[in-house]
Amino acid sequence: MRLKEYPDAEMMMLEVADRIASDLNTCLMSHDRASLSVSGGTSPGPVFDSLSAADLDWSRVHVFPNDERCVPPGHERSNARLIRERLLTGRAAAARFLPMYEEGQTPEEAAAAASARLEGELPVSVLLLGMGDDMHTASLFPDSPQLRAALAPDAPVAMAVESPSQPEARITLAAHVLRGAMTTHVLVKGRAKRDAIERARRLPPQEAPITSVWDDATVHWAEG
Ligand SMILES: O=C1O[C@H](COP(=O)(O)O)[C@@H](O)[C@H](O)[C@H]1O
């Protein structure tokens, strides 16, 4: 894992957006299309704002979340909603979006459909992950009963998971799918998460799921 520190969050968001655009362009030079899997939650909005204006052939980019909360697509906690509103606008509106959850599906149905839909998109060309204070990434939560299965090398592409700390069921890409990405960036903001990075270095994936996917990643951090 490479840790890159920035003097402020604004600079970090711009540089991460630039790096992702450059990674996508490089991929598109030698492939018909590129896949971009992005985090949800509270952190990546400013990266999306900048990335959505990037000059690249978005019509050849397929975008999907790392994970999804099983809520309706217009819900304020929907990762798809954040991606549609902040990333898939401007130039990036030409990208194809592949959702992980559709209203009315059970989590298990959504996970099976997402696995089938995303299998042909692998390996992920460019992966943007986030990380919580509890060292979860995507929806790989340390207190999830399904974590062991989601960390297994033979896990399905996408899995239905729960966490006692979360209000709804989730769909998450399995750890081996995240680990298999061609380029990985982890976006981390704030002092509490910096402390979490240091704690995670000494812990196994069962306690710090981020460590199961960050070996080849660049972790971008700014205090605020
Ligand atoms: O619940 C989630 O949490 C992580 C971290 O989110 P943040 O709000 O602390 O930035 C995020 O990466 C994941 O996609 C999301 O569903």
The ligand as an SDF file (V2000), in Angstrom:
LIG
                    3D

 16 16  0  0  0  0  0  0  0  0999 V2000
  -21.2710    2.8010    3.5900 O   0  0  0  0  0  0  0  0  0  0  0  0
  -20.3210    3.0810    2.8930 C   0  0  0  0  0  0  0  0  0  0  0  0
  -19.1790    3.4650    3.4970 O   0  0  0  0  0  0  0  0  0  0  0  0
  -17.9260    3.5750    2.8210 C   0  0  0  0  0  0  0  0  0  0  0  0
  -17.2190    4.7440    3.4710 C   0  0  0  0  0  0  0  0  0  0  0  0
  -18.0830    5.8600    3.3470 O   0  0  0  0  0  0  0  0  0  0  0  0
  -17.7870    7.3010    3.9400 P   0  0  0  0  0  0  0  0  0  0  0  0
  -19.1350    7.9500    4.0410 O   0  0  0  0  0  0  0  0  0  0  0  0
  -17.1510    7.0960    5.3020 O   0  0  0  0  0  0  0  0  0  0  0  0
  -16.8780    7.9640    2.9770 O   0  0  0  0  0  0  0  0  0  0  0  0
  -18.0850    3.7290    1.3300 C   0  0  0  0  0  0  0  0  0  0  0  0
  -16.8380    3.5730    0.7130 O   0  0  0  0  0  0  0  0  0  0  0  0
  -19.1090    2.7430    0.7950 C   0  0  0  0  0  0  0  0  0  0  0  0
  -19.2000    2.8000   -0.6130 O   0  0  0  0  0  0  0  0  0  0  0  0
  -20.4340    3.0940    1.4180 C   0  0  0  0  0  0  0  0  0  0  0  0
  -21.4950    2.3000    0.9510 O   0  0  0  0  0  0  0  0  0  0  0  0
  1  2  2  0
  2  3  1  0
  2 15  1  0
  3  4  1  0
  4  5  1  0
  4 11  1  0
  5  6  1  0
  6  7  1  0
  7  8  2  0
  7  9  1  0
  7 10  1  0
 11 12  1  0
 11 13  1  0
 13 14  1  0
 13 15  1  0
 15 16  1  0
M  END
$$$$
